[in-house]
Amino acid sequence: MLLDKIEVVSDYKHLQIREITDDGKYHRRILSSNQTLSEDEHQEIKDKAEEVWTDEVKEKWTKFLEKQETRRLERTE
């Protein structure tokens, strides 16, 4: 796939990726700061993640996920 666009979205600095497939269609995906990028990831994506995924952003995202999990568990009790 050919990397077409990287956008940084939300306070949590998610990377919104748009790639072009071999047949010319778009493939979209979102990466979050709690994810580990694979070795074969586009270098531009790795560079952008390193730039925007600060420790502060990672901590903020982790706390958000923890709150969501707590709320989910409270609803099931």
ZIJO-V979878 format. One line per field, one symbol per residue. ss: DSSP state (@ for helix, = for strand, . for the rest). phi: phi as a letter, one per 20 degrees, with the letter a starting at -180 (. if undefined). burial: # if it has 24 or more other ideal C-beta (glycine too) atoms within 12 Angstrom, else .. A space follows every 10 residues. Layout:
ss->???
phi->???
burial->???
//
This chain:
ss->.========. ...======= .....===== =......... ..@@@@@@@@ @@..@@@@@@ @@@@@@@@@@ @@@@@@.
phi->.dfdbccecm felfeedccd ffeneecdbc ddfeeeeffe fgfffgffff fdefgfffff ffffffffff fffffee
burial->.....#.... .####.#... .......... ###....... .#..#..##. .##...#... #......... .......
//
